[in-house]
Amino acid sequence: MNGWRLCGTLSLLLLGMSVTFAALHGWDVDGLRLVIRATARASLALFLLAFTASALVRMAPSAITHWQRRNRRYLGVSFAVSHVIHLAALFALASIDRELFWTLTTPANVILAGAAYLFIAAMPATSFDTTAAWLGPRKWRLLHLAGSWYIWVSFAVAVGKRLPLGPDYWAMFALIILAAALRVIAMQGRGRRAAPAVA
């Protein structure tokens, strides 16, 4: 499965999962919190697949990594869909139990997350050929480079502060750090290959 068909399938699965989790709890606070946790983890998985696609295909070329690189755009759009559902569940939680919502977050977190959502909106919007051409290759690369690393930092902070909650968060944090290491190593390797030979 590739392209927009992959994106559509993932989006329907994410929506179906979220509606099922919320409905099983009668659309109450516990159900919304379950949706928030589930979509956060799904978003992380989809983001890391898109974030590491180019690095992995250079470092470990295979049918799987070539598929991952070929579908990076669609994995990224699916990540955006997952995080929009995540945001909707957060708004619903805030409307049902505002006091609980503010015990789980802070105004500073809301501001930082808001900036991440601006990138989450801008990056898929410029993933189409027409919008990418309108933006231009240099600005497109800058937007997607800055956006991907800002979102990476957002995940690192969000997961890192939950490390005392248990081994699941340690595993997620390890994957986040590994993804950054793969990107940096691949960038360094590309830089060495691009450097001119010295006579």
N, C-alpha and C positions, 0 to 999 in steps of 0.2 A: 504494500500500500504506500502510495507516494502523493506528494503535492497537496492540493486542496481537499482531495478525498480523505487523506490522512488527517488533515486539520479538522474537517467536518466531523469525522468519526470521533476523534478525541474530544471535540467540543461537546458532542451529544453525550458521550460517556461521562464527561465531567458534570454536565447539567443533570443527567439522570442520577448520578451518584449523589449530588447535592440535594436534589428534591427528595430522593429516597431517605437519606439520613435525617433531613428535617422533618419529613412526614412521619417517620417511625417514632419520633419524639413529640408528635403533635405540634410541631412548629414552635416549640417553647425554647427557653434559653439554652437548655442542654443540647437540643437539636442544632441550634444555630452555632453553638460552640464546637460541636462535632464537625459541622460543615466548614467552619473557619480553620480548624486543624487539618482536615482532610485536603482542602483546597490549598492550604499553605504548603503541605508536603508534595502535592501533585505539581504545584507551581515550581517548587524547588527542583524536582526531578526534570520537568520539561525545560526549565531555564538552563540547568547544567548540561543537558543534552545539546541544546543550541550553543551554549557558551563554549563548549569544548570541541565542537564539531570539526573546525578547521585544524585545531592542534592535533586531534587524534588521527585524522586522515593523513597528516604529514608524518607523525611519529609511529603509527601502527596501521598502515594501509591494509584494508581488508574489505570484504563485501559489506560488512556491518558498518564500518566507519565511513565508507563511501556513501552508503545509504543515509547515514546520519548527516554527512556534509551536504548531500543533495537536498535533504529535507530540512535543513537548518531554518530556513524562512518559515516553514509551516509549523515546525516545533515551537519557534518563537511566537508565532501568532496564537498557537494553542496555549502557550504559557500566559499570554495576555488575556485570553478568554478565561482561563482558570483564575487569574488574579482579579478579574472583574467580578466573577462570582464571589470570590473571597471578600471583595470590597462591599458587595451587596449584602452579604451575611453580616459584615461588621456594622453597616448602617442599620440593619434590622435589629441587631443586638442592642445598639445604642438607643434605638427608639423604644424597645421593650424594657430595658433595664439600664438606664443611663449611669446609675451609680456603679454597677458592676463593670460597665464599659470603661469608666475612668479609673477603676482599680486595676484594670488589665493594661492600660496604656497611659501615656502622658501627652501633654500638648507638644512637647519636643518631638516625640515619636510620630505624632500626627503630621507635623511639618516635614520631617524627613521622609515619611512614607508618601506624603503628597508629592514631593519632588520625584520620588521613584515612579509614581503613577504618571507623571508628566512624560517621563521617558518611555514608560510602558505604552502610553498612547501614541507618542511620536514615532517610535521605532516600527510598529506594525503599519502605521499610516504611510511610512516611507519605504515599505517593503514591496510595493507594486512598481512595475517598470515605469509607469507614467510619473508617479510622485518622486521616485528615485531620480529620474532624469530631470525633473523640475528642480530638485534640490541640488543636483550636481554631485559628481563623484567625491570631491574633496570634503564637502560639507556632510555628505552621506556617511563617509567613513568616520569623520569626527563625531557625528551624532551617535552612531552605533557603537563606536569604541567607548566614548564617555558614558553612554547609557548603559552598556553591558557591565562596565566596571562599577558604576554607581549602584546598579541593582545587585551586583555581587556583594558590595560592601553592605547593602541593606540586609541581605540574607545573612551575611557573616555576623552582623550585630544582633539581628533578631534571634538567630539560633545560639550565638555565643552567650547571650545573657540568660539563656535557659539551660545551660549545661548542668547546673545543679539538680535539674529535674530528672535526670536519668540517662542511661546509656543510649537511648534512641537519639537524643540530641548530640551526644558525642559522635555517633556514627554520621549524622548529617553534617556536623561541623567538619569532620575529617574529609568528607566528600567535597565540601566547599573549598577547603584549603587545597586539596588535591587538584581540583579544577583550575584554581589560580596557578598552581605550580606547573601544570601542563601547558597553560597558555604562555607563561613566562618562558619556559624551556623551548617551546616551539618558536616563539618570537626571536629568541636568541639564536636558535639554529638557522632561522630564515635570514637574520641579519648577517651571520657569518657567511652564508652562501652568496648573499648579495654583495658582500664587500669585494672590492677589486683586488686582484692579485698584486703583490708587491714584487717587483723585479729584483 
